[in-house]
Amino acid sequence: MARVYQTYDMGAAHIRVALVNSPGQADLCVHRVGSWGLARGDALWYITRNQQEATVWLYFGSIGESQIKVCFVDNYSEAGWLRSHSLRGRIG
């Protein structure tokens, strides 16, 4: 399950992420959920401010420094991987 903590220190991050505006540019479409009990797999994220709750620490930056491109979507049905990727299964 993806319980995400946003770090502002690139060196502390487990994964570097670039946010994109359209699913056509993304590797992964993500839907944000309201509680960490609803977080599932790589595509349903609960974003927490508590480092101890998190299963993964992400740094959000530019496309050039990122390992993965993510687009946030409004529906559960739109969430998921759009391309094969080496990080598949490692976020959640």
N, C-alpha and C positions, 0 to 999 in steps of 0.2 A: 504494500500500500504506500502511496506517495504522500508522506507528510513532509511538506517543503518548508525549509527555512531559507529566507533570502539573506545572503551575506553580502556585505559591501567590500569584502576583502577577497580579491580574485584568488589569492594563494590558499585561502581557507576553503574554497568551494570544492565540492566533489565534481560538479559539472558546470561548465560555462554555457549559458543560454542566450540566444538572440531572440527577441520578440519580433514577429512579423505580423502584418495586418491581414493577410489573406491565406487561407488554407493552401492555395496553389504554391505558395513560397515555403511552406512549412514541411518539416520532417514529421512533426507530431502535433496533433490538435488536442488541446487540453480543456477539460471542463472543471471549473472550480466548484468544490462541494462545501457545504456549510459546517460539517463536523468531521473529525478524523475517522469516525466509524464508517463514513460513507466513501472514504478514499479507497480506491481499488486500482491495482495495476499501475501502468505508466501514465495513463491518460486522465485519471480522476484525482485531482490534487486538492489536498487541504493545506492551505498556507498558514503557518503558525509563526508567532513571534517568539516562541519558546524554543531555544536551541535543543533542549533536552528531549522535547517531543518529536523532533524531526527525524526522518529516516534518510533524508538527503539534503545537503546544503547546496544552493544554487547561486551563482553569480550571474546577473543579467547585464549584458554588455552589447557590443556591436557584433554584426555578422562576422566580421573579420577575425575576431578573437573567440568566437563561439565554437562549441563542439556540436551543438544542435540548434535548429530553428523551430520555435514553438509559436503556435497561433492559439489564442484562447477562443473558445466557441461557447455558445449559449445552451446547447443541448447535449445530453448524454450520448445521444445517437450519433452525433458528429465527432465525438472524441475518439482518438485512436491514432495509430501509426499510419502515415501515408506513403512512406518509403521504407525499404529495409535499411537498418542502421545498426551500427556496432553497440549502441547504448540500449537497444531493445531489451527490456527485462531488467535493466539496471537502475531505473529511476524509482520504481515502486517497490 
